[in-house]
Amino acid sequence: MDDKRCKESGCPGSISANSFVFLQVGGCAVSNMGYPCNVCGRIYYWDNTEPRFSADQKKLFLINGKVIKEDHPVLSGGKA
């Protein structure tokens, strides 16, 4: 499978089918896979390359091995 381009503004990164994280959806035992950009960490669906969002419609990123929402302080230079 070929890599796909990240859709975040100004990001030169890509997403790969070989790099994924499990995201909890619904109940505790239900998960789905997300594919992070190799540069900015933005998480995507693989099939349609659409960005993933949290239940409260926040962008999701994989930063330092953790899934975080777009309003997390680490994305604006704060500490994790």
Biopython code that builds the backbone (N, CA, C, O; Angstrom):
import numpy as np
from Bio.PDB.StructureBuilder import StructureBuilder

atoms = [
    (1, "MET", "N", (0.835, -1.187, 0.000)),
    (1, "MET", "CA", (0.000, 0.000, 0.000)),
    (1, "MET", "C", (0.879, 1.249, 0.000)),
    (1, "MET", "O", (1.897, 1.306, 0.689)),
    (2, "ASP", "N", (0.476, 2.229, -0.771)),
    (2, "ASP", "CA", (1.214, 3.476, -0.837)),
    (2, "ASP", "C", (0.862, 4.370, 0.338)),
    (2, "ASP", "O", (-0.222, 4.273, 0.913)),
    (3, "ASP", "N", (1.805, 5.250, 0.686)),
    (3, "ASP", "CA", (1.521, 6.256, 1.698)),
    (3, "ASP", "C", (0.544, 7.274, 1.119)),
    (3, "ASP", "O", (0.457, 7.452, -0.096)),
    (4, "LYS", "N", (-0.186, 7.936, 2.011)),
    (4, "LYS", "CA", (-1.143, 8.969, 1.605)),
    (4, "LYS", "C", (-0.731, 10.282, 2.240)),
    (4, "LYS", "O", (-0.110, 10.287, 3.303)),
    (5, "ARG", "N", (-1.062, 11.374, 1.618)),
    (5, "ARG", "CA", (-0.655, 12.700, 2.065)),
    (5, "ARG", "C", (-1.491, 13.189, 3.238)),
    (5, "ARG", "O", (-2.696, 12.946, 3.310)),
    (6, "CYS", "N", (-0.825, 13.884, 4.154)),
    (6, "CYS", "CA", (-1.513, 14.551, 5.259)),
    (6, "CYS", "C", (-2.277, 15.749, 4.707)),
    (6, "CYS", "O", (-1.813, 16.412, 3.780)),
    (7, "LYS", "N", (-3.444, 16.026, 5.275)),
    (7, "LYS", "CA", (-4.284, 17.130, 4.805)),
    (7, "LYS", "C", (-4.214, 18.365, 5.699)),
    (7, "LYS", "O", (-4.908, 19.349, 5.442)),
    (8, "GLU", "N", (-3.376, 18.330, 6.760)),
    (8, "GLU", "CA", (-3.235, 19.516, 7.616)),
    (8, "GLU", "C", (-2.527, 20.610, 6.833)),
    (8, "GLU", "O", (-1.568, 20.347, 6.109)),
    (9, "SER", "N", (-3.002, 21.823, 6.983)),
    (9, "SER", "CA", (-2.449, 22.962, 6.269)),
    (9, "SER", "C", (-0.951, 23.116, 6.541)),
    (9, "SER", "O", (-0.527, 23.194, 7.694)),
    (10, "GLY", "N", (-0.164, 23.159, 5.477)),
    (10, "GLY", "CA", (1.275, 23.373, 5.589)),
    (10, "GLY", "C", (2.091, 22.166, 5.995)),
    (10, "GLY", "O", (3.311, 22.273, 6.119)),
    (11, "CYS", "N", (1.466, 21.020, 6.207)),
    (11, "CYS", "CA", (2.203, 19.829, 6.634)),
    (11, "CYS", "C", (2.667, 19.028, 5.413)),
    (11, "CYS", "O", (1.854, 18.696, 4.551)),
    (12, "PRO", "N", (3.952, 18.719, 5.331)),
    (12, "PRO", "CA", (4.472, 17.940, 4.213)),
    (12, "PRO", "C", (4.421, 16.428, 4.453)),
    (12, "PRO", "O", (4.927, 15.660, 3.635)),
    (13, "GLY", "N", (3.821, 15.995, 5.556)),
    (13, "GLY", "CA", (3.855, 14.600, 5.966)),
    (13, "GLY", "C", (2.926, 13.678, 5.208)),
    (13, "GLY", "O", (2.174, 14.090, 4.325)),
    (14, "SER", "N", (3.008, 12.405, 5.590)),
    (14, "SER", "CA", (2.164, 11.383, 4.979)),
    (14, "SER", "C", (1.710, 10.389, 6.052)),
    (14, "SER", "O", (2.244, 10.355, 7.160)),
    (15, "ILE", "N", (0.710, 9.585, 5.690)),
    (15, "ILE", "CA", (0.242, 8.527, 6.576)),
    (15, "ILE", "C", (0.536, 7.191, 5.898)),
    (15, "ILE", "O", (0.519, 7.086, 4.672)),
    (16, "SER", "N", (0.802, 6.186, 6.704)),
    (16, "SER", "CA", (1.175, 4.877, 6.191)),
    (16, "SER", "C", (0.309, 3.800, 6.835)),
    (16, "SER", "O", (-0.037, 3.891, 8.013)),
    (17, "ALA", "N", (-0.032, 2.793, 6.060)),
    (17, "ALA", "CA", (-0.797, 1.668, 6.589)),
    (17, "ALA", "C", (0.015, 0.873, 7.597)),
    (17, "ALA", "O", (-0.552, 0.086, 8.356)),
    (18, "ASN", "N", (1.322, 1.057, 7.623)),
    (18, "ASN", "CA", (2.196, 0.328, 8.538)),
    (18, "ASN", "C", (2.309, 0.984, 9.905)),
    (18, "ASN", "O", (2.911, 0.412, 10.814)),
    (19, "SER", "N", (1.745, 2.168, 10.067)),
    (19, "SER", "CA", (1.816, 2.892, 11.328)),
    (19, "SER", "C", (0.401, 3.231, 11.780)),
    (19, "SER", "O", (-0.276, 4.036, 11.140)),
    (20, "PHE", "N", (-0.055, 2.625, 12.878)),
    (20, "PHE", "CA", (-1.426, 2.870, 13.326)),
    (20, "PHE", "C", (-1.509, 2.813, 14.839)),
    (20, "PHE", "O", (-0.618, 2.293, 15.510)),
    (21, "VAL", "N", (-2.601, 3.360, 15.363)),
    (21, "VAL", "CA", (-2.908, 3.307, 16.788)),
    (21, "VAL", "C", (-4.342, 2.806, 16.930)),
    (21, "VAL", "O", (-5.159, 2.961, 16.022)),
    (22, "PHE", "N", (-4.636, 2.204, 18.079)),
    (22, "PHE", "CA", (-6.003, 1.790, 18.364)),
    (22, "PHE", "C", (-6.697, 2.902, 19.130)),
    (22, "PHE", "O", (-6.168, 3.405, 20.122)),
    (23, "LEU", "N", (-7.879, 3.286, 18.673)),
    (23, "LEU", "CA", (-8.667, 4.343, 19.302)),
    (23, "LEU", "C", (-9.919, 3.724, 19.916)),
    (23, "LEU", "O", (-10.618, 2.950, 19.263)),
    (24, "GLN", "N", (-10.198, 4.062, 21.157)),
    (24, "GLN", "CA", (-11.413, 3.574, 21.807)),
    (24, "GLN", "C", (-12.614, 4.297, 21.216)),
    (24, "GLN", "O", (-12.636, 5.525, 21.141)),
    (25, "VAL", "N", (-13.598, 3.537, 20.804)),
    (25, "VAL", "CA", (-14.846, 4.094, 20.279)),
    (25, "VAL", "C", (-15.994, 3.385, 20.977)),
    (25, "VAL", "O", (-16.001, 2.158, 21.069)),
    (26, "GLY", "N", (-16.947, 4.133, 21.460)),
    (26, "GLY", "CA", (-18.059, 3.508, 22.156)),
    (26, "GLY", "C", (-17.631, 2.933, 23.490)),
    (26, "GLY", "O", (-16.981, 3.616, 24.281)),
    (27, "GLY", "N", (-17.988, 1.682, 23.748)),
    (27, "GLY", "CA", (-17.680, 1.035, 25.017)),
    (27, "GLY", "C", (-16.210, 0.691, 25.175)),
    (27, "GLY", "O", (-15.418, 0.840, 24.244)),
    (28, "CYS", "N", (-15.863, 0.236, 26.351)),
    (28, "CYS", "CA", (-14.464, -0.058, 26.691)),
    (28, "CYS", "C", (-13.842, -1.127, 25.805)),
    (28, "CYS", "O", (-12.633, -1.102, 25.573)),
    (29, "ALA", "N", (-14.634, -2.060, 25.308)),
    (29, "ALA", "CA", (-14.084, -3.172, 24.535)),
    (29, "ALA", "C", (-14.111, -2.925, 23.027)),
    (29, "ALA", "O", (-13.767, -3.819, 22.254)),
    (30, "VAL", "N", (-14.506, -1.747, 22.604)),
    (30, "VAL", "CA", (-14.628, -1.458, 21.182)),
    (30, "VAL", "C", (-13.527, -0.484, 20.769)),
    (30, "VAL", "O", (-13.353, 0.570, 21.383)),
    (31, "SER", "N", (-12.783, -0.852, 19.716)),
    (31, "SER", "CA", (-11.742, 0.049, 19.230)),
    (31, "SER", "C", (-11.743, 0.077, 17.714)),
    (31, "SER", "O", (-12.353, -0.766, 17.056)),
    (32, "ASN", "N", (-11.052, 1.059, 17.180)),
    (32, "ASN", "CA", (-10.922, 1.253, 15.750)),
    (32, "ASN", "C", (-9.509, 1.751, 15.510)),
    (32, "ASN", "O", (-8.895, 2.320, 16.413)),
    (33, "MET", "N", (-8.989, 1.552, 14.326)),
    (33, "MET", "CA", (-7.622, 1.980, 14.059)),
    (33, "MET", "C", (-7.590, 3.390, 13.477)),
    (33, "MET", "O", (-8.471, 3.791, 12.717)),
    (34, "GLY", "N", (-6.554, 4.124, 13.855)),
    (34, "GLY", "CA", (-6.280, 5.440, 13.308)),
    (34, "GLY", "C", (-4.844, 5.466, 12.816)),
    (34, "GLY", "O", (-3.986, 4.771, 13.360)),
    (35, "TYR", "N", (-4.582, 6.257, 11.799)),
    (35, "TYR", "CA", (-3.270, 6.304, 11.163)),
    (35, "TYR", "C", (-2.701, 7.713, 11.265)),
    (35, "TYR", "O", (-3.228, 8.635, 10.642)),
    (36, "PRO", "N", (-1.622, 7.897, 12.047)),
    (36, "PRO", "CA", (-1.080, 9.233, 12.259)),
    (36, "PRO", "C", (-0.136, 9.684, 11.141)),
    (36, "PRO", "O", (0.555, 8.876, 10.521)),
    (37, "CYS", "N", (-0.130, 10.982, 10.908)),
    (37, "CYS", "CA", (0.835, 11.595, 9.995)),
    (37, "CYS", "C", (2.225, 11.451, 10.606)),
    (37, "CYS", "O", (2.388, 11.583, 11.819)),
    (38, "ASN", "N", (3.217, 11.184, 9.777)),
    (38, "ASN", "CA", (4.580, 10.999, 10.270)),
    (38, "ASN", "C", (5.277, 12.308, 10.620)),
    (38, "ASN", "O", (6.389, 12.285, 11.146)),
    (39, "VAL", "N", (4.650, 13.448, 10.340)),
    (39, "VAL", "CA", (5.241, 14.745, 10.668)),
    (39, "VAL", "C", (4.464, 15.445, 11.793)),
    (39, "VAL", "O", (5.035, 15.744, 12.842)),
    (40, "CYS", "N", (3.172, 15.707, 11.584)),
    (40, "CYS", "CA", (2.402, 16.483, 12.567)),
    (40, "CYS", "C", (1.619, 15.611, 13.551)),
    (40, "CYS", "O", (1.165, 16.106, 14.582)),
    (41, "GLY", "N", (1.456, 14.322, 13.247)),
    (41, "GLY", "CA", (0.747, 13.424, 14.149)),
    (41, "GLY", "C", (-0.756, 13.375, 13.967)),
    (41, "GLY", "O", (-1.426, 12.613, 14.665)),
    (42, "ARG", "N", (-1.323, 14.173, 13.037)),
    (42, "ARG", "CA", (-2.776, 14.174, 12.811)),
    (42, "ARG", "C", (-3.228, 12.764, 12.478)),
    (42, "ARG", "O", (-2.597, 12.088, 11.666)),
    (43, "ILE", "N", (-4.324, 12.306, 13.100)),
    (43, "ILE", "CA", (-4.796, 10.932, 12.928)),
    (43, "ILE", "C", (-5.922, 10.880, 11.894)),
    (43, "ILE", "O", (-6.830, 11.712, 11.885)),
    (44, "TYR", "N", (-5.828, 9.863, 11.017)),
    (44, "TYR", "CA", (-6.761, 9.695, 9.901)),
    (44, "TYR", "C", (-7.378, 8.305, 9.880)),
    (44, "TYR", "O", (-6.869, 7.367, 10.494)),
    (45, "TYR", "N", (-8.509, 8.194, 9.142)),
    (45, "TYR", "CA", (-9.021, 6.897, 8.708)),
    (45, "TYR", "C", (-8.127, 6.469, 7.552)),
    (45, "TYR", "O", (-7.565, 7.326, 6.871)),
    (46, "TRP", "N", (-7.981, 5.186, 7.315)),
    (46, "TRP", "CA", (-7.163, 4.762, 6.177)),
    (46, "TRP", "C", (-7.983, 4.704, 4.889)),
    (46, "TRP", "O", (-7.551, 5.228, 3.862)),
    (47, "ASP", "N", (-9.150, 4.081, 4.927)),
    (47, "ASP", "CA", (-9.906, 3.826, 3.694)),
    (47, "ASP", "C", (-10.209, 5.075, 2.882)),
    (47, "ASP", "O", (-10.024, 5.086, 1.665)),
    (48, "ASN", "N", (-10.667, 6.114, 3.539)),
    (48, "ASN", "CA", (-11.042, 7.314, 2.796)),
    (48, "ASN", "C", (-10.128, 8.507, 3.108)),
    (48, "ASN", "O", (-10.375, 9.614, 2.630)),
    (49, "THR", "N", (-9.095, 8.292, 3.891)),
    (49, "THR", "CA", (-8.108, 9.303, 4.281)),
    (49, "THR", "C", (-8.765, 10.557, 4.849)),
    (49, "THR", "O", (-8.271, 11.665, 4.641)),
    (50, "GLU", "N", (-9.867, 10.388, 5.558)),
    (50, "GLU", "CA", (-10.499, 11.523, 6.230)),
    (50, "GLU", "C", (-9.943, 11.639, 7.636)),
    (50, "GLU", "O", (-9.643, 10.626, 8.268)),
    (51, "PRO", "N", (-9.801, 12.865, 8.137)),
    (51, "PRO", "CA", (-9.295, 13.058, 9.497)),
    (51, "PRO", "C", (-10.237, 12.472, 10.545)),
    (51, "PRO", "O", (-11.454, 12.457, 10.363)),
    (52, "ARG", "N", (-9.651, 11.986, 11.656)),
    (52, "ARG", "CA", (-10.426, 11.468, 12.778)),
    (52, "ARG", "C", (-10.674, 12.592, 13.770)),
    (52, "ARG", "O", (-9.839, 13.481, 13.938)),
    (53, "PHE", "N", (-11.829, 12.545, 14.426)),
    (53, "PHE", "CA", (-12.199, 13.522, 15.443)),
    (53, "PHE", "C", (-12.637, 12.801, 16.704)),
    (53, "PHE", "O", (-13.073, 11.651, 16.653)),
    (54, "SER", "N", (-12.520, 13.482, 17.840)),
    (54, "SER", "CA", (-13.003, 12.937, 19.116)),
    (54, "SER", "C", (-14.528, 13.049, 19.152)),
    (54, "SER", "O", (-15.138, 13.627, 18.252)),
    (55, "ALA", "N", (-15.130, 12.493, 20.195)),
    (55, "ALA", "CA", (-16.584, 12.557, 20.345)),
    (55, "ALA", "C", (-17.075, 14.001, 20.425)),
    (55, "ALA", "O", (-18.201, 14.297, 20.025)),
    (56, "ASP", "N", (-16.225, 14.909, 20.947)),
    (56, "ASP", "CA", (-16.613, 16.323, 21.019)),
    (56, "ASP", "C", (-16.066, 17.136, 19.836)),
    (56, "ASP", "O", (-15.919, 18.355, 19.922)),
    (57, "GLN", "N", (-15.772, 16.446, 18.744)),
    (57, "GLN", "CA", (-15.382, 17.041, 17.463)),
    (57, "GLN", "C", (-14.064, 17.821, 17.505)),
    (57, "GLN", "O", (-13.916, 18.831, 16.816)),
    (58, "LYS", "N", (-13.118, 17.356, 18.305)),
    (58, "LYS", "CA", (-11.771, 17.940, 18.340)),
    (58, "LYS", "C", (-10.857, 17.091, 17.458)),
    (58, "LYS", "O", (-11.001, 15.869, 17.408)),
    (59, "LYS", "N", (-9.918, 17.736, 16.762)),
    (59, "LYS", "CA", (-8.938, 17.003, 15.972)),
    (59, "LYS", "C", (-8.118, 16.112, 16.897)),
    (59, "LYS", "O", (-7.852, 16.477, 18.042)),
    (60, "LEU", "N", (-7.714, 14.935, 16.398)),
    (60, "LEU", "CA", (-6.886, 14.017, 17.172)),
    (60, "LEU", "C", (-5.482, 13.942, 16.583)),
    (60, "LEU", "O", (-5.302, 13.903, 15.365)),
    (61, "PHE", "N", (-4.484, 13.923, 17.478)),
    (61, "PHE", "CA", (-3.080, 13.841, 17.093)),
    (61, "PHE", "C", (-2.392, 12.775, 17.922)),
    (61, "PHE", "O", (-2.800, 12.505, 19.052)),
    (62, "LEU", "N", (-1.348, 12.163, 17.368)),
    (62, "LEU", "CA", (-0.481, 11.267, 18.117)),
    (62, "LEU", "C", (0.817, 12.023, 18.374)),
    (62, "LEU", "O", (1.592, 12.266, 17.449)),
    (63, "ILE", "N", (1.054, 12.396, 19.638)),
    (63, "ILE", "CA", (2.234, 13.163, 20.029)),
    (63, "ILE", "C", (2.933, 12.413, 21.159)),
    (63, "ILE", "O", (2.322, 12.111, 22.184)),
    (64, "ASN", "N", (4.201, 12.117, 20.969)),
    (64, "ASN", "CA", (4.993, 11.403, 21.980)),
    (64, "ASN", "C", (4.311, 10.117, 22.449)),
    (64, "ASN", "O", (4.344, 9.780, 23.633)),
    (65, "GLY", "N", (3.695, 9.404, 21.505)),
    (65, "GLY", "CA", (3.064, 8.126, 21.822)),
    (65, "GLY", "C", (1.708, 8.215, 22.481)),
    (65, "GLY", "O", (1.147, 7.192, 22.872)),
    (66, "LYS", "N", (1.154, 9.440, 22.616)),
    (66, "LYS", "CA", (-0.150, 9.621, 23.242)),
    (66, "LYS", "C", (-1.126, 10.264, 22.262)),
    (66, "LYS", "O", (-0.752, 11.158, 21.503)),
    (67, "VAL", "N", (-2.372, 9.809, 22.281)),
    (67, "VAL", "CA", (-3.422, 10.436, 21.482)),
    (67, "VAL", "C", (-3.932, 11.636, 22.271)),
    (67, "VAL", "O", (-4.370, 11.502, 23.414)),
    (68, "ILE", "N", (-3.870, 12.807, 21.646)),
    (68, "ILE", "CA", (-4.331, 14.025, 22.299)),
    (68, "ILE", "C", (-5.267, 14.798, 21.376)),
    (68, "ILE", "O", (-5.255, 14.622, 20.158)),
    (69, "LYS", "N", (-6.081, 15.663, 21.993)),
    (69, "LYS", "CA", (-7.000, 16.513, 21.229)),
    (69, "LYS", "C", (-6.316, 17.820, 20.848)),
    (69, "LYS", "O", (-5.313, 18.210, 21.446)),
    (70, "GLU", "N", (-6.873, 18.487, 19.848)),
    (70, "GLU", "CA", (-6.277, 19.710, 19.312)),
    (70, "GLU", "C", (-6.125, 20.831, 20.333)),
    (70, "GLU", "O", (-5.296, 21.718, 20.132)),
    (71, "ASP", "N", (-6.893, 20.825, 21.418)),
    (71, "ASP", "CA", (-6.795, 21.899, 22.402)),
    (71, "ASP", "C", (-5.836, 21.568, 23.539)),
    (71, "ASP", "O", (-5.782, 22.298, 24.529)),
    (72, "HIS", "N", (-5.072, 20.470, 23.416)),
    (72, "HIS", "CA", (-4.104, 20.087, 24.441)),
    (72, "HIS", "C", (-2.946, 21.091, 24.444)),
    (72, "HIS", "O", (-2.495, 21.500, 23.374)),
    (73, "PRO", "N", (-2.459, 21.493, 25.612)),
    (73, "PRO", "CA", (-1.384, 22.505, 25.712)),
    (73, "PRO", "C", (-0.107, 22.136, 24.957)),
    (73, "PRO", "O", (0.608, 23.030, 24.504)),
    (74, "VAL", "N", (0.197, 20.855, 24.810)),
    (74, "VAL", "CA", (1.429, 20.466, 24.147)),
    (74, "VAL", "C", (1.455, 20.919, 22.679)),
    (74, "VAL", "O", (2.532, 21.131, 22.122)),
    (75, "LEU", "N", (0.305, 21.067, 22.060)),
    (75, "LEU", "CA", (0.258, 21.504, 20.673)),
    (75, "LEU", "C", (0.533, 23.005, 20.516)),
    (75, "LEU", "O", (0.824, 23.479, 19.418)),
    (76, "SER", "N", (0.441, 23.728, 21.603)),
    (76, "SER", "CA", (0.741, 25.157, 21.545)),
    (76, "SER", "C", (2.005, 25.494, 22.321)),
    (76, "SER", "O", (2.189, 26.625, 22.772)),
    (77, "GLY", "N", (2.872, 24.501, 22.472)),
    (77, "GLY", "CA", (4.148, 24.720, 23.122)),
    (77, "GLY", "C", (4.182, 24.449, 24.616)),
    (77, "GLY", "O", (5.213, 24.651, 25.257)),
    (78, "GLY", "N", (3.052, 23.989, 25.189)),
    (78, "GLY", "CA", (3.017, 23.689, 26.625)),
    (78, "GLY", "C", (3.557, 22.298, 26.910)),
    (78, "GLY", "O", (4.041, 21.614, 26.008)),
    (79, "LYS", "N", (3.472, 21.889, 28.155)),
    (79, "LYS", "CA", (3.963, 20.574, 28.568)),
    (79, "LYS", "C", (2.837, 19.542, 28.524)),
    (79, "LYS", "O", (1.665, 19.860, 28.725)),
    (80, "ALA", "N", (3.228, 18.308, 28.257)),
    (80, "ALA", "CA", (2.250, 17.222, 28.184)),
    (80, "ALA", "C", (1.718, 16.852, 29.549)),
    (80, "ALA", "O", (0.884, 15.953, 29.663)),
]
sb = StructureBuilder()
sb.init_structure("model")
sb.init_model(0)
sb.init_chain("A")
sb.init_seg("    ")
for serial, (resi, resn, name, xyz) in enumerate(atoms, 1):
    if name == "N":
        sb.init_residue(resn, " ", resi, " ")
    sb.init_atom(name, np.array(xyz, "f"), 0.0, 1.0, " ", f" {name:<3s}", serial, name[0])
structure = sb.get_structure()
